Amino acid sequence: MGGALSRADRAVSPVVGVTLMIVITVVLAATTAAFALGLNGTGDDTPPQGSFTYDYTQTGNGELRVAYEGGDTLDPSTVRIETAGGAFCPAPGNTSSSCSSSVSELRADSEADGNDWVGSDIEAGTTFGIFGDSSNMLETATVRIVWVDPSVDRTVVLGEWQGPAA
């Protein structure tokens, strides 16, 4: 009687094993479905859609006028302007001959010479200017307009311009 198994006890092990396999399969399926459907808590902000036009003139170190033609309204605090291959001076307040600050990356809601660079929401018809600084000409630069997702660590390039000599 001590350690012998009866015929009724032998069926318990396969039943427990099958039950565990079913539970594990259900948990894995639920986890996979949650990530596939975006229920993982990483935010559901979709990148905004819109289009920009660029007007470049070789005045001084270069002047680039950017116009938002339309699309979703953009919050300037979530938009970053950056350059590769050069630095720039944001307008307003700056001209091609005077540059108080030279940067390669700046949020659209930043202050330039004490004035809001872009101001309130970026919507159809909003324009802003970028000038090359004293040692970097915009003609060799690439300017990107980047959306920064406020809820997760993610960026999306909304627009890009390359100088004629880039």
Beta strands, then each sheet from edge to edge (+ up, - down):
strand 1: 50-57
strand 2: 63-71
strand 3: 79-84
strand 4: 88-90
strand 5: 105-107
strand 6: 111-112
strand 7: 115-116
strand 8: 127-132
strand 9: 142-148
strand 10: 155-162
sheet 1: 1+ 2- 8+ 4-
sheet 2: 5+ 3- 9+ 10-
sheet 3: 6+ 7-
end
